[in-house]
C-alpha cells in the first residue's frame, strides 16, 4: 500500500464576491478531484490546536502526524535545521524576513508594503544578508541566509517570550503597534532599524527600484523558538517516508523526523512552481521504494497572502490537473494500491491576506474500497455537509493509515 499527501498550503478560503460568491476551491475547475469525491471520505479537520497561532509550521506539523502541543518549539528553529545551522540547547532563533517598508522618516511610522520584498530572488537576498552580516553580526547575534525572503537570526543564550508579529499578517498596515515587545525588544528593533538604513541605498535595491520592483529594505524579526525534536517517522508509522517542498520550513520538519527530503528542479514555492515535476518525483519515489510521500505546494498560500484570487484558482487547478491526475494515473498504471489525502494545512483567505485557524476541508481516497460519505465535490461546503470532523490534525495520518483495516 502506498500513501501520498497532496498538501495545497492555504488552499481553503472564504467566499469571494469577485468569484460570484464562491471560494477559490468552489470556483476552480477540478475534474479530477470531482471524480474522486463521491467515492472518498470528505470532511473537516482542526489542524491548529487551541492556543497556538495558525502558522504553516504548526499546521504542517499537524498534518504530518505530529502533535504541535507536544513538539512545537517555534517556527524559525525548524527552518534553521533545514538551512544546516547547528543549534545549541541555549540558542534562540528568529525568522528574519527581508521585507519592503514604506518611506516615512520614522521607522515606527512605516507601513508593511510587501512581506516578501517582491518575492526577491535567493541570489539577491544572499548578497543583502551577507552585507548585513558584516555590519550586524557579533558574538551573540548572527544572521544566516536562506531562500528568497526567508532568513534566520540566531541568538546565543537568548530567551523566548516575545510578542513578534508575522509580517504576512500585517500587509498594508502601519507597523507601529506590531513592533517587537519583550525582553530583547529594544535590541531586535535596533537590528531592524539599522537594517533599513543599511539596505535602503544598497546597489541591489537601487537596481530593483530601477526595474520597477519593490526594494528589500528592512529585516523583520518574528517566529522565535528553541532547538526542536520530533519522533522518527519510520519508527512511529513503520513507513519509509519522503517529503517534497520548496520551503525550508517543511524540509526542516522532514529532516527532524528522519524522512527523505526529495529535491525537485523547478520547485519555486509559488504558483509558478513545476507542479507536474513534483508529482512525477513523488510517483518515482513511491514506485522506487518509499511507502509515503508528502507533497507540499506553497502557491495557494502565497496567492492568499497577496489577495491574488486569480492565481490561487490557477494553483488549485494545477494541483488538480497536474498533481492529482498524474499520481492517480501513474500509481494505477503500476498496479499499486494507494491512499491519497488532499488538503490544505490551514485556510489563507484572500480577503484578509493571512492565515486563520478554521478547520480545513480534506479528501481521503483509496483505490481499494469506496469511502464515499455523501460529498459531490471537494469544497469547504461539501466537507461541512458530510458531518465528518476530525478534532486534531495529527490524527489525519491515522485516518489514512487505517484505511484498509
Secondary structure, 3 states (H helix, E strand, C coil): CEEEEEEECCCCCCCEHHHCCECHHHHCCCHHHHHHHCCCEEEEECCCCCCCCCCHHHHHHHHCCCCHHHHCCCCHHHHHHHCCCCCCCCEEEEEEEEEEECCCCCHHHCEEEECCCCCCCHHHHHHHHHHHHHHHCCCCEEEEEEECCEEEEEEECCCCCCECCCHHHCCCCECHHHCCECCCHHHHHHHHHHHHHHHCCCHHHHHHHHCCCCCCCEEEEEEEECCCCCCCHHHHHCCCEEEECCCHHHHHHHHHCCCEECCCCCCCCCCCCCHHHHHHHHHHHHHCCCCEEEEEECHHHHHHHCCCHHHHHHHHHHHHHHHHHHHHHHHHHCCCCEEEEEECCCEEECCCCEEECCCEEEEEEECCCCCCCCCCCCCHHHHHHCCCEECCHHHHHHHHHCCCC
